[in-house]
Amino acid sequence: MIKKQTTNRRSFLKGLAATGAAISLPVYIPSSAIGADGTIPPSERVNLACIGVGSRGMIDTNGLMRTDAGHLVAVCDVNAPRRERAKKVVDSYYAKKYAKSGYKSCGAHNDFRDVIARDDIDAVMVATPDHWHVSVAIAAVKAGKDIYVEKPLATSFGESQALRDIVGRYPVVFQHGTEQRAMAHFRYACELVRNGRIGKLQKVIVAAPGGRAGRTQKPETPPDYLDYDLWLGPAPKVPFTPGPCLGKGHYYMSDYAASGFVAGWGIHPLDIAHWAMDADRSGPLEIEGTGVFASEGPHDTPLKWDVSMRYADDVQMHFTDSSQWKLGAEGVRFEGSEGWIFASRFKGLDAGDKSLLKSVIGPNEIHLAEAINDDQNFVDCVRTRRETVSPIHAAHSSTTACLLSNIAIILGQKLKWNPAAERFTNSKEANQMLSRALRAPWRI
C-alpha cells in the first residue's frame, strides 16, 4: 500500500472528503526497495480494484495486474460467473508472481460500495456499462480513491460536468480510458499538427465504426447469478432481457449508452482530434448533424451519423461513422494549409508529404505527454501524483463533443454552443437534453 511519510494516503484523503477540500499533495514517495523475489514489496504497491469485469473490464484487469507496482486486490461485478472468472485469473497470475513471498487471494465483490469502503484500496478502475460510470466514480472520489474511468466518461453532459467538477475539488488522480494518447504514433501526429508541420489547421475528419441493430427479445426472469436491479442501477426499471446485461446490447441502447457508438467508439479518434487541436479545455461553437436509426428492435442509438462542427479559428470538423469514409474503419485526418496527416489505430500514420513522418520535434517545440501505456501511466501517476496522459478536463471535453453531436442528430437542427458557459445559446430544448434523470435512490 502506498504511504507518504507517516500518513496513510487513504486516511488523509478520506479526512478531506468531509470538507471537499482541495490541496496539493506532496510528491514524496519512499524509495523502491526490491523484494526478496524481485518484486516490489507490499509497502510500495498501488492497491487496485476493478469494478466491472465484463469483456472490456477483463482487458483492463489483465493490463493493470501486469503493471509495475500495480497490485489488484479486488474485483467486482454483479454477474457472479464473471467476477469469479476475474478472481481466478488474478489469483493464478499473482500466485506465480509472488510464489516466494506469499500471496493473499483477491477479493470478489457483488456491490461496488463494498469495494469503495475498503481502506486497503488506493485506486479503482471503473469498467461498468456507461450508465454507471459517473455514479461509481464520484463515490470513489469521495472515498479518497484515485480513479481510472473507461470511455466514454458519461451518458449525459450533466454527469460529465459533475465528475469533472468533483475531481477538481479533490486531490485525486484521474485517468480516462481512451487509450490512444498513450500510443506513440498518435502523440507524434498531434505534435506535428501542434507544431505547424501542415501549416494552419483548417479541417479535421473523424471516423469511427457505426452502431448495430438488435433483435427484440421477450422479457425473462433474471438468472440467479445476476443482481439485475443493481445492474440497472440509475437506469430506468425495465423487464430483464438477456441482450443488454449478458451480451453487448447495452452499447447501442440509450438507457445505458446515451449515444451508442457516437461516443462509445467515436470518442477514441475525436479525443485525438481535440489533443491535436489544443481543445482539451474548450469545444465546438456550432454543431449540426443527421443520423440513421434502426426501424425496429431495442437498439435506439445511431447506426450511422454525419456531423459537422465548427471550432475556434474556424477549424471545421467532420465527424462520421466509417461507412461514409473510404479511408478505413476509424481514424483522424488533419488537413492544413500546407498538407495533411492521417492517424489510425489500425492503419498507423500517413501524410501527403511522406517526409513529414520523419520530421523531428525539436527541443524548443511543443511536446505532448508520453506514456508507455495507459495502465502503467495510471499506476505511475498514482505513485507520483502527476497528471495522467488523459486527464479529467480532456475526458470531459471529448465526451461533451460526442454527446452534443448526438443531441444535434436527434433534434436535426443547427445548434450553437458556448464552451465557456457550457450551454446552447439557441435552443431551450437542446439545453434540456444536457441532463437526464437517474432512477431513485441513485443520484450524483
C-alpha positions as a Markdown table, in Angstrom:
| # | Residue | x | y | z |
|---|---|---|---|---|
| 1 | Met | 0.0 | 0.0 | 0.0 |
| 2 | Ile | 1.3 | 3.4 | -0.9 |
| 3 | Lys | 2.2 | 5.6 | 2.1 |
| 4 | Lys | 3.6 | 9.1 | 2.3 |
| 5 | Gln | 5.9 | 9.7 | 5.3 |
| 6 | Thr | 3.8 | 8.6 | 8.3 |
| 7 | Thr | 0.4 | 9.4 | 6.9 |
| 8 | Asn | -1.7 | 6.8 | 5.2 |
| 9 | Arg | -2.8 | 8.3 | 1.9 |
| 10 | Arg | -6.3 | 6.9 | 2.0 |
| 11 | Ser | -7.0 | 8.1 | 5.5 |
| 12 | Phe | -5.7 | 11.5 | 4.5 |
| 13 | Leu | -8.0 | 11.8 | 1.5 |
| 14 | Lys | -11.0 | 10.4 | 3.5 |
| 15 | Gly | -10.3 | 13.2 | 6.0 |
| 16 | Leu | -10.6 | 15.7 | 3.2 |
| 17 | Ala | -13.8 | 14.2 | 1.9 |
| 18 | Ala | -16.0 | 15.6 | 4.7 |
| 19 | Thr | -15.0 | 19.2 | 3.7 |
| 20 | Gly | -14.4 | 18.7 | 0.0 |
| 21 | Ala | -11.1 | 20.5 | 0.4 |
| 22 | Ala | -8.7 | 20.6 | -2.4 |
| 23 | Ile | -5.0 | 20.9 | -1.7 |
| 24 | Ser | -1.7 | 19.9 | -3.3 |
| 25 | Leu | -0.3 | 16.6 | -2.0 |
| 26 | Pro | 3.4 | 16.3 | -1.5 |
| 27 | Val | 5.2 | 14.2 | -4.2 |
| 28 | Tyr | 7.4 | 12.4 | -1.8 |
| 29 | Ile | 7.4 | 8.7 | -2.4 |
| 30 | Pro | 9.6 | 6.3 | -0.4 |
| 31 | Ser | 12.5 | 4.6 | -2.2 |
| 32 | Ser | 11.5 | 1.5 | -4.1 |
| 33 | Ala | 13.4 | -1.3 | -2.3 |
| 34 | Ile | 13.1 | -4.5 | -4.3 |
| 35 | Gly | 11.6 | -7.5 | -2.5 |
| 36 | Ala | 13.3 | -10.8 | -2.0 |
| 37 | Asp | 11.7 | -12.4 | -5.0 |
| 38 | Gly | 12.5 | -9.5 | -7.3 |
| 39 | Thr | 9.0 | -7.9 | -7.0 |
| 40 | Ile | 8.1 | -4.5 | -5.5 |
| 41 | Pro | 7.3 | -5.0 | -1.8 |
| 42 | Pro | 3.8 | -4.6 | -0.4 |
| 43 | Ser | 4.5 | -1.2 | 1.1 |
| 44 | Glu | 5.4 | 0.2 | -2.3 |
| 45 | Arg | 2.5 | -1.3 | -4.3 |
| 46 | Val | -0.6 | 0.6 | -5.6 |
| 47 | Asn | -3.6 | -1.5 | -4.4 |
| 48 | Leu | -6.2 | -1.6 | -7.2 |
| 49 | Ala | -9.7 | -2.8 | -7.7 |
| 50 | Cys | -11.6 | -3.4 | -11.0 |
| 51 | Ile | -15.3 | -2.6 | -10.8 |
| 52 | Gly | -16.9 | -4.2 | -13.8 |
| 53 | Val | -15.1 | -7.2 | -15.3 |
| 54 | Gly | -17.1 | -8.0 | -18.5 |
| 55 | Ser | -15.3 | -8.0 | -21.8 |
| 56 | Arg | -13.7 | -4.6 | -21.5 |
| 57 | Gly | -13.2 | -4.9 | -17.8 |
| 58 | Met | -11.2 | -8.1 | -18.2 |
| 59 | Ile | -8.9 | -6.3 | -20.7 |
| 60 | Asp | -8.4 | -3.7 | -18.0 |
| 61 | Thr | -7.9 | -6.3 | -15.3 |
| 62 | Asn | -5.2 | -8.1 | -17.3 |
| 63 | Gly | -3.5 | -4.8 | -18.1 |
| 64 | Leu | -3.5 | -3.4 | -14.6 |
| 65 | Met | -2.3 | -6.5 | -12.8 |
| 66 | Arg | 0.8 | -6.6 | -15.1 |
| 67 | Thr | 1.9 | -3.0 | -14.3 |
| 68 | Asp | 5.0 | -2.3 | -12.4 |
| 69 | Ala | 3.9 | -1.5 | -8.8 |
| 70 | Gly | 0.2 | -2.2 | -9.5 |
| 71 | His | -1.5 | -4.9 | -7.4 |
| 72 | Leu | -5.1 | -6.0 | -7.9 |
| 73 | Val | -6.7 | -6.8 | -4.5 |
| 74 | Ala | -10.3 | -6.8 | -5.5 |
| 75 | Val | -12.7 | -7.4 | -8.5 |
| 76 | Cys | -16.4 | -6.5 | -8.6 |
| 77 | Asp | -19.3 | -7.4 | -10.8 |
| 78 | Val | -23.0 | -8.0 | -10.4 |
| 79 | Asn | -22.6 | -11.1 | -12.6 |
| 80 | Ala | -21.2 | -13.9 | -10.3 |
| 81 | Pro | -19.6 | -16.1 | -13.0 |
| 82 | Arg | -17.8 | -13.0 | -14.4 |
| 83 | Arg | -16.4 | -11.9 | -11.1 |
| 84 | Glu | -15.4 | -15.4 | -10.2 |
| 85 | Arg | -13.6 | -15.8 | -13.5 |
| 86 | Ala | -11.8 | -12.5 | -12.9 |
| 87 | Lys | -10.8 | -13.6 | -9.4 |
| 88 | Lys | -9.4 | -16.8 | -10.8 |
| 89 | Val | -7.4 | -15.0 | -13.4 |
| 90 | Val | -5.9 | -12.6 | -10.9 |
| 91 | Asp | -5.2 | -15.3 | -8.3 |
| 92 | Ser | -3.5 | -17.5 | -10.9 |
| 93 | Tyr | -1.3 | -14.7 | -12.1 |
| 94 | Tyr | -0.2 | -13.4 | -8.6 |
| 95 | Ala | 0.2 | -16.9 | -7.2 |
| 96 | Lys | 3.1 | -17.4 | -9.7 |
| 97 | Lys | 4.4 | -13.8 | -9.4 |
| 98 | Tyr | 4.6 | -13.9 | -5.6 |
| 99 | Ala | 5.4 | -17.6 | -5.2 |
| 100 | Lys | 8.4 | -16.8 | -2.9 |
| 101 | Ser | 6.9 | -14.1 | -0.8 |
| 102 | Gly | 3.3 | -15.4 | -0.4 |
| 103 | Tyr | 0.1 | -14.1 | -1.8 |
| 104 | Lys | -3.3 | -13.2 | -0.3 |
| 105 | Ser | -6.2 | -14.1 | -2.5 |
| 106 | Cys | -8.0 | -11.4 | -4.5 |
| 107 | Gly | -11.4 | -10.3 | -3.1 |
| 108 | Ala | -14.5 | -10.7 | -5.2 |
| 109 | His | -17.5 | -8.4 | -4.6 |
| 110 | Asn | -21.0 | -8.0 | -6.0 |
| 111 | Asp | -21.6 | -4.4 | -4.9 |
| 112 | Phe | -19.2 | -1.6 | -5.8 |
| 113 | Arg | -19.9 | 0.1 | -2.5 |
| 114 | Asp | -18.2 | -2.7 | -0.6 |
| 115 | Val | -15.1 | -2.1 | -2.7 |
| 116 | Ile | -15.1 | 1.6 | -2.2 |
| 117 | Ala | -15.5 | 1.1 | 1.6 |
| 118 | Arg | -12.3 | -0.9 | 1.8 |
| 119 | Asp | -9.4 | 1.0 | 3.4 |
| 120 | Asp | -6.7 | -1.1 | 1.7 |
| 121 | Ile | -7.6 | 0.1 | -1.8 |
| 122 | Asp | -5.7 | 3.1 | -3.3 |
| 123 | Ala | -7.4 | 3.3 | -6.7 |
| 124 | Val | -10.2 | 1.8 | -8.7 |
| 125 | Met | -10.9 | 1.1 | -12.4 |
| 126 | Val | -14.5 | 1.7 | -13.4 |
| 127 | Ala | -15.3 | -0.5 | -16.4 |
| 128 | Thr | -19.0 | -0.9 | -15.8 |
| 129 | Pro | -21.6 | -0.2 | -18.6 |
| 130 | Asp | -21.6 | 3.5 | -19.4 |
| 131 | His | -24.7 | 4.4 | -17.3 |
| 132 | Trp | -22.8 | 3.5 | -14.1 |
| 133 | His | -19.5 | 5.3 | -14.8 |
| 134 | Val | -20.2 | 8.6 | -13.1 |
| 135 | Ser | -22.1 | 7.3 | -10.1 |
| 136 | Val | -19.4 | 4.8 | -9.2 |
| 137 | Ala | -16.5 | 7.3 | -10.0 |
| 138 | Ile | -18.0 | 10.1 | -7.8 |
| 139 | Ala | -18.5 | 7.6 | -4.9 |
| 140 | Ala | -14.9 | 6.5 | -5.3 |
| 141 | Val | -13.5 | 10.1 | -5.4 |
| 142 | Lys | -15.5 | 11.0 | -2.2 |
| 143 | Ala | -13.9 | 8.0 | -0.5 |
| 144 | Gly | -10.4 | 9.2 | -1.4 |
| 145 | Lys | -9.7 | 6.8 | -4.2 |
| 146 | Asp | -7.8 | 7.6 | -7.4 |
| 147 | Ile | -9.9 | 6.6 | -10.4 |
| 148 | Tyr | -9.4 | 5.3 | -13.9 |
| 149 | Val | -12.8 | 5.5 | -15.8 |
| 150 | Glu | -13.5 | 3.7 | -19.0 |
| 151 | Lys | -14.7 | 5.6 | -22.0 |
| 152 | Pro | -16.9 | 7.4 | -22.7 |
| 153 | Leu | -16.9 | 9.3 | -19.4 |
| 154 | Ala | -20.6 | 9.7 | -19.1 |
| 155 | Thr | -24.0 | 9.2 | -20.6 |
| 156 | Ser | -25.0 | 12.9 | -20.3 |
| 157 | Phe | -23.3 | 16.2 | -20.3 |
| 158 | Gly | -24.6 | 16.9 | -16.8 |
| 159 | Glu | -22.9 | 13.7 | -15.5 |
| 160 | Ser | -19.7 | 14.5 | -17.2 |
| 161 | Gln | -19.7 | 18.0 | -15.8 |
| 162 | Ala | -20.4 | 16.8 | -12.3 |
| 163 | Leu | -17.5 | 14.4 | -12.4 |
| 164 | Arg | -15.2 | 17.0 | -13.9 |
| 165 | Asp | -16.1 | 19.4 | -11.1 |
| 166 | Ile | -15.7 | 17.0 | -8.2 |
| 167 | Val | -12.4 | 15.6 | -9.5 |
| 168 | Gly | -11.3 | 19.3 | -9.5 |
| 169 | Arg | -12.2 | 19.6 | -5.8 |
| 170 | Tyr | -10.5 | 16.5 | -4.5 |
| 171 | Pro | -6.7 | 15.7 | -4.7 |
| 172 | Val | -7.2 | 12.5 | -6.7 |
| 173 | Val | -5.5 | 11.2 | -9.8 |
| 174 | Phe | -7.8 | 10.6 | -12.8 |
| 175 | Gln | -7.3 | 8.7 | -16.0 |
| 176 | His | -9.7 | 8.3 | -18.9 |
| 177 | Gly | -9.7 | 5.0 | -20.8 |
| 178 | Thr | -9.4 | 6.3 | -24.4 |
| 179 | Glu | -6.0 | 4.6 | -24.6 |
| 180 | Gln | -4.8 | 6.3 | -27.7 |
| 181 | Arg | -3.0 | 9.2 | -26.0 |
| 182 | Ala | -0.6 | 6.5 | -24.7 |
| 183 | Met | 0.2 | 5.3 | -28.3 |
| 184 | Ala | 3.3 | 6.9 | -29.7 |
| 185 | His | 2.1 | 7.4 | -33.3 |
| 186 | Phe | -1.0 | 9.3 | -32.1 |
| 187 | Arg | 1.1 | 11.6 | -29.9 |
| 188 | Tyr | 3.6 | 12.2 | -32.8 |
| 189 | Ala | 0.8 | 13.1 | -35.2 |
| 190 | Cys | -0.6 | 15.6 | -32.7 |
| 191 | Glu | 2.8 | 17.1 | -32.1 |
| 192 | Leu | 3.2 | 17.5 | -35.9 |
| 193 | Val | -0.1 | 19.3 | -36.1 |
| 194 | Arg | 0.6 | 21.4 | -33.0 |
| 195 | Asn | 4.0 | 22.5 | -34.3 |
| 196 | Gly | 2.6 | 23.6 | -37.7 |
| 197 | Arg | 4.0 | 20.9 | -39.9 |
| 198 | Ile | 0.9 | 21.1 | -42.1 |
| 199 | Gly | 0.5 | 24.9 | -41.8 |
| 200 | Lys | -2.6 | 26.4 | -40.3 |
| 201 | Leu | -5.1 | 23.7 | -39.3 |
| 202 | Gln | -8.3 | 24.0 | -41.4 |
| 203 | Lys | -10.3 | 20.8 | -41.3 |
| 204 | Val | -10.4 | 17.6 | -39.2 |
| 205 | Ile | -12.1 | 14.5 | -40.3 |
| 206 | Val | -13.0 | 11.9 | -37.6 |
| 207 | Ala | -14.5 | 8.5 | -38.3 |
| 208 | Ala | -15.5 | 5.5 | -36.1 |
| 209 | Pro | -17.3 | 2.2 | -36.5 |
| 210 | Gly | -21.1 | 2.7 | -36.6 |
| 211 | Gly | -23.8 | 1.2 | -34.5 |
| 212 | Arg | -25.7 | -2.1 | -34.8 |
| 213 | Ala | -29.4 | -3.1 | -35.0 |
| 214 | Gly | -30.6 | -5.6 | -32.5 |
| 215 | Arg | -33.4 | -8.2 | -32.3 |
| 216 | Thr | -36.3 | -7.8 | -30.0 |
| 217 | Gln | -36.3 | -10.2 | -27.1 |
| 218 | Lys | -39.1 | -11.4 | -24.8 |
| 219 | Pro | -38.7 | -10.5 | -21.1 |
| 220 | Glu | -37.4 | -13.3 | -18.9 |
| 221 | Thr | -36.8 | -13.9 | -15.2 |
| 222 | Pro | -33.2 | -12.7 | -14.4 |
| 223 | Pro | -30.8 | -15.6 | -13.7 |
| 224 | Asp | -30.0 | -16.2 | -10.1 |
| 225 | Tyr | -26.3 | -15.4 | -10.6 |
| 226 | Leu | -27.1 | -11.8 | -11.7 |
| 227 | Asp | -28.1 | -8.9 | -9.5 |
| 228 | Tyr | -30.3 | -7.4 | -12.1 |
| 229 | Asp | -31.6 | -4.4 | -10.0 |
| 230 | Leu | -28.0 | -3.4 | -9.2 |
| 231 | Trp | -27.0 | -3.9 | -12.9 |
| 232 | Leu | -29.8 | -1.4 | -13.8 |
| 233 | Gly | -28.8 | 1.0 | -11.0 |
| 234 | Pro | -29.6 | 4.5 | -12.1 |
| 235 | Ala | -31.1 | 3.4 | -15.4 |
| 236 | Pro | -34.9 | 3.0 | -15.9 |
| 237 | Lys | -36.6 | 0.0 | -14.4 |
| 238 | Val | -37.4 | -2.4 | -17.3 |
| 239 | Pro | -38.1 | -6.1 | -17.5 |
| 240 | Phe | -35.0 | -8.3 | -17.9 |
| 241 | Thr | -33.8 | -9.4 | -21.4 |
| 242 | Pro | -30.5 | -11.2 | -22.0 |
| 243 | Gly | -29.1 | -8.8 | -24.6 |
| 244 | Pro | -28.1 | -5.8 | -22.6 |
| 245 | Cys | -26.7 | -7.4 | -19.5 |
| 246 | Leu | -25.4 | -10.7 | -20.7 |
| 247 | Gly | -24.3 | -9.7 | -24.1 |
| 248 | Lys | -23.2 | -6.4 | -25.7 |
| 249 | Gly | -26.6 | -4.9 | -26.5 |
| 250 | His | -26.1 | -2.1 | -23.9 |
| 251 | Tyr | -23.5 | -0.5 | -26.1 |
| 252 | Tyr | -26.3 | 0.5 | -28.5 |
| 253 | Met | -29.2 | 1.3 | -26.1 |
| 254 | Ser | -29.7 | 4.8 | -24.9 |
| 255 | Asp | -30.7 | 3.8 | -21.4 |
| 256 | Tyr | -27.2 | 2.5 | -20.9 |
| 257 | Ala | -25.1 | 4.3 | -23.5 |
| 258 | Ala | -26.9 | 7.5 | -24.5 |
| 259 | Ser | -25.3 | 8.0 | -27.9 |
| 260 | Gly | -24.3 | 4.4 | -28.7 |
| 261 | Phe | -21.1 | 4.3 | -30.7 |
| 262 | Val | -21.1 | 8.0 | -31.4 |
| 263 | Ala | -19.4 | 8.3 | -28.1 |
| 264 | Gly | -18.8 | 4.6 | -27.4 |
| 265 | Trp | -16.2 | 4.4 | -30.2 |
| 266 | Gly | -16.2 | 7.8 | -31.7 |
| 267 | Ile | -14.5 | 9.3 | -28.6 |
| 268 | His | -11.3 | 7.4 | -29.4 |
| 269 | Pro | -10.5 | 9.4 | -32.6 |
| 270 | Leu | -12.3 | 12.5 | -31.5 |
| 271 | Asp | -10.2 | 12.7 | -28.4 |
| 272 | Ile | -7.1 | 12.6 | -30.5 |
| 273 | Ala | -8.5 | 15.4 | -32.7 |
| 274 | His | -9.0 | 17.5 | -29.6 |
| 275 | Trp | -5.4 | 16.8 | -28.5 |
| 276 | Ala | -4.0 | 18.0 | -31.8 |
| 277 | Met | -6.4 | 21.0 | -31.9 |
| 278 | Asp | -5.5 | 22.0 | -28.3 |
| 279 | Ala | -9.2 | 21.8 | -27.5 |
| 280 | Asp | -9.0 | 19.9 | -24.2 |
| 281 | Arg | -10.5 | 22.8 | -22.3 |
| 282 | Ser | -12.9 | 24.1 | -25.0 |
| 283 | Gly | -15.2 | 22.6 | -27.5 |
| 284 | Pro | -17.2 | 23.3 | -30.7 |
| 285 | Leu | -19.1 | 26.5 | -31.3 |
| 286 | Glu | -21.6 | 25.1 | -33.8 |
| 287 | Ile | -22.9 | 21.5 | -34.3 |
| 288 | Glu | -25.3 | 20.1 | -36.8 |
| 289 | Gly | -25.8 | 16.5 | -38.0 |
| 290 | Thr | -28.0 | 13.7 | -39.3 |
| 291 | Gly | -28.3 | 10.1 | -38.3 |
| 292 | Val | -29.8 | 6.8 | -39.3 |
| 293 | Phe | -31.6 | 4.7 | -36.7 |
| 294 | Ala | -33.0 | 1.2 | -36.7 |
| 295 | Ser | -36.7 | 0.9 | -37.6 |
| 296 | Glu | -37.3 | -1.8 | -35.1 |
| 297 | Gly | -35.6 | -3.6 | -32.2 |
| 298 | Pro | -34.2 | -2.4 | -28.9 |
| 299 | His | -31.2 | -0.6 | -30.2 |
| 300 | Asp | -32.2 | 3.0 | -30.4 |
| 301 | Thr | -28.9 | 4.9 | -30.9 |
| 302 | Pro | -27.5 | 5.9 | -34.3 |
| 303 | Leu | -26.4 | 3.2 | -36.8 |
| 304 | Lys | -24.9 | 5.9 | -39.0 |
| 305 | Trp | -24.2 | 9.6 | -38.5 |
| 306 | Asp | -22.8 | 12.6 | -40.2 |
| 307 | Val | -22.0 | 15.6 | -38.0 |
| 308 | Ser | -20.3 | 18.9 | -38.8 |
| 309 | Met | -18.8 | 21.1 | -36.1 |
| 310 | Arg | -17.1 | 24.4 | -36.1 |
| 311 | Tyr | -14.4 | 25.2 | -33.6 |
| 312 | Ala | -12.4 | 28.4 | -32.8 |
| 313 | Asp | -10.2 | 29.8 | -35.6 |
| 314 | Asp | -12.8 | 28.5 | -38.0 |
| 315 | Val | -11.5 | 24.9 | -37.8 |
| 316 | Gln | -14.1 | 22.6 | -39.3 |
| 317 | Met | -14.7 | 19.1 | -38.0 |
| 318 | His | -16.5 | 16.4 | -40.0 |
| 319 | Phe | -17.4 | 13.5 | -37.6 |
| 320 | Thr | -19.0 | 10.4 | -39.2 |
| 321 | Asp | -19.3 | 6.7 | -39.0 |
| 322 | Ser | -16.8 | 4.8 | -41.1 |
| 323 | Ser | -19.3 | 3.5 | -43.6 |
| 324 | Gln | -19.2 | 7.0 | -45.1 |
| 325 | Trp | -15.4 | 7.3 | -45.1 |
| 326 | Lys | -13.2 | 5.4 | -47.5 |
| 327 | Leu | -10.0 | 5.7 | -45.5 |
| 328 | Gly | -10.8 | 2.8 | -43.2 |
| 329 | Ala | -12.7 | 1.7 | -40.1 |
| 330 | Glu | -11.6 | 4.6 | -38.0 |
| 331 | Gly | -9.1 | 7.4 | -37.7 |
| 332 | Val | -8.4 | 11.1 | -37.8 |
| 333 | Arg | -7.3 | 13.2 | -40.8 |
| 334 | Phe | -5.9 | 16.6 | -40.2 |
| 335 | Glu | -5.9 | 19.0 | -43.2 |
| 336 | Gly | -3.9 | 22.2 | -43.1 |
| 337 | Ser | -2.9 | 25.0 | -45.4 |
| 338 | Glu | 0.3 | 23.1 | -46.3 |
| 339 | Gly | -0.7 | 19.4 | -46.2 |
| 340 | Trp | -2.4 | 16.6 | -44.4 |
| 341 | Ile | -1.7 | 13.9 | -41.8 |
| 342 | Phe | -3.7 | 10.8 | -41.1 |
| 343 | Ala | -3.6 | 8.7 | -37.8 |
| 344 | Ser | -5.4 | 5.5 | -37.2 |
| 345 | Arg | -5.3 | 2.8 | -34.5 |
| 346 | Phe | -5.3 | 0.1 | -37.2 |
| 347 | Lys | -3.6 | 1.8 | -40.1 |
| 348 | Gly | -0.9 | 3.8 | -38.3 |
| 349 | Leu | 0.3 | 7.1 | -39.8 |
| 350 | Asp | 0.2 | 8.6 | -43.3 |
| 351 | Ala | 0.8 | 12.0 | -44.8 |
| 352 | Gly | 0.5 | 13.8 | -48.1 |
| 353 | Asp | 4.2 | 14.6 | -47.8 |
| 354 | Lys | 5.9 | 11.4 | -46.6 |
| 355 | Ser | 8.9 | 13.3 | -45.3 |
| 356 | Leu | 6.6 | 14.7 | -42.6 |
| 357 | Leu | 6.7 | 11.4 | -40.9 |
| 358 | Lys | 10.4 | 11.7 | -40.4 |
| 359 | Ser | 10.2 | 15.2 | -39.0 |
| 360 | Val | 12.0 | 15.6 | -35.7 |
| 361 | Ile | 10.2 | 17.6 | -32.9 |
| 362 | Gly | 12.8 | 20.0 | -31.7 |
| 363 | Pro | 13.6 | 20.6 | -28.0 |
| 364 | Asn | 12.0 | 24.0 | -28.1 |
| 365 | Glu | 8.8 | 22.9 | -29.8 |
| 366 | Ile | 5.6 | 21.6 | -28.3 |
| 367 | His | 6.0 | 18.1 | -26.7 |
| 368 | Leu | 2.9 | 16.3 | -25.5 |
| 369 | Ala | 2.7 | 13.9 | -22.6 |
| 370 | Glu | 4.3 | 10.5 | -23.1 |
| 371 | Ala | 3.2 | 7.1 | -21.6 |
| 372 | Ile | 4.3 | 3.5 | -22.0 |
| 373 | Asn | 0.6 | 2.5 | -21.9 |
| 374 | Asp | -2.5 | 3.9 | -20.2 |
| 375 | Asp | -2.4 | 1.3 | -17.4 |
| 376 | Gln | 1.2 | 1.9 | -16.4 |
| 377 | Asn | 0.7 | 5.6 | -16.8 |
| 378 | Phe | -2.2 | 5.5 | -14.3 |
| 379 | Val | -0.2 | 3.5 | -11.7 |
| 380 | Asp | 2.8 | 5.7 | -12.1 |
| 381 | Cys | 0.7 | 8.8 | -11.6 |
| 382 | Val | -0.9 | 7.4 | -8.5 |
| 383 | Arg | 2.5 | 7.0 | -7.0 |
| 384 | Thr | 3.9 | 10.4 | -8.1 |
| 385 | Arg | 0.7 | 12.4 | -8.0 |
| 386 | Arg | 1.4 | 13.7 | -11.5 |
| 387 | Glu | -1.4 | 14.4 | -14.1 |
| 388 | Thr | -2.1 | 11.4 | -16.3 |
| 389 | Val | -1.9 | 11.4 | -20.1 |
| 390 | Ser | -5.7 | 11.5 | -20.3 |
| 391 | Pro | -6.8 | 14.0 | -17.6 |
| 392 | Ile | -10.3 | 14.9 | -16.5 |
| 393 | His | -10.6 | 18.1 | -18.5 |
| 394 | Ala | -9.7 | 16.3 | -21.7 |
| 395 | Ala | -12.1 | 13.5 | -20.9 |
| 396 | His | -14.9 | 16.0 | -20.3 |
| 397 | Ser | -14.2 | 17.9 | -23.5 |
| 398 | Ser | -14.1 | 14.9 | -25.8 |
| 399 | Thr | -17.1 | 13.3 | -24.2 |
| 400 | Thr | -19.0 | 16.5 | -24.4 |
| 401 | Ala | -18.3 | 16.9 | -28.2 |
| 402 | Cys | -19.7 | 13.4 | -28.7 |
| 403 | Leu | -22.8 | 13.9 | -26.6 |
| 404 | Leu | -23.5 | 17.3 | -28.3 |
| 405 | Ser | -23.2 | 15.6 | -31.6 |
| 406 | Asn | -25.9 | 13.1 | -30.6 |
| 407 | Ile | -28.2 | 15.9 | -29.4 |
| 408 | Ala | -27.8 | 17.6 | -32.8 |
| 409 | Ile | -28.6 | 14.4 | -34.6 |
| 410 | Ile | -31.7 | 13.8 | -32.6 |
| 411 | Leu | -33.0 | 17.4 | -33.0 |
| 412 | Gly | -32.0 | 17.7 | -36.6 |
| 413 | Gln | -31.1 | 21.4 | -36.2 |
| 414 | Lys | -28.0 | 23.5 | -36.2 |
| 415 | Leu | -27.0 | 24.2 | -32.6 |
| 416 | Lys | -24.8 | 26.9 | -31.2 |
| 417 | Trp | -22.7 | 26.1 | -28.2 |
| 418 | Asn | -20.9 | 28.4 | -25.7 |
| 419 | Pro | -17.9 | 26.4 | -24.4 |
| 420 | Ala | -17.2 | 28.8 | -21.6 |
| 421 | Ala | -20.8 | 28.9 | -20.3 |
| 422 | Glu | -21.3 | 25.2 | -21.3 |
| 423 | Arg | -24.8 | 25.9 | -22.7 |
| 424 | Phe | -26.5 | 26.0 | -26.0 |
| 425 | Thr | -27.4 | 29.6 | -27.0 |
| 426 | Asn | -30.1 | 29.0 | -29.5 |
| 427 | Ser | -32.2 | 26.0 | -28.2 |
| 428 | Lys | -34.0 | 25.6 | -24.9 |
| 429 | Glu | -34.9 | 22.0 | -26.0 |
| 430 | Ala | -31.2 | 21.2 | -26.5 |
| 431 | Asn | -30.3 | 22.5 | -23.1 |
| 432 | Gln | -33.0 | 20.3 | -21.5 |
| 433 | Met | -31.2 | 17.3 | -23.1 |
| 434 | Leu | -27.9 | 18.1 | -21.4 |
| 435 | Ser | -29.0 | 16.1 | -18.3 |
| 436 | Arg | -31.1 | 13.1 | -17.7 |
| 437 | Ala | -32.9 | 11.8 | -14.6 |
| 438 | Leu | -31.5 | 8.9 | -12.5 |
| 439 | Arg | -33.7 | 6.2 | -11.1 |
| 440 | Ala | -34.1 | 6.6 | -7.3 |
| 441 | Pro | -32.4 | 6.2 | -5.0 |
| 442 | Trp | -29.3 | 6.8 | -7.2 |
| 443 | Arg | -28.0 | 10.3 | -7.6 |
| 444 | Ile | -24.8 | 12.2 | -8.3 |
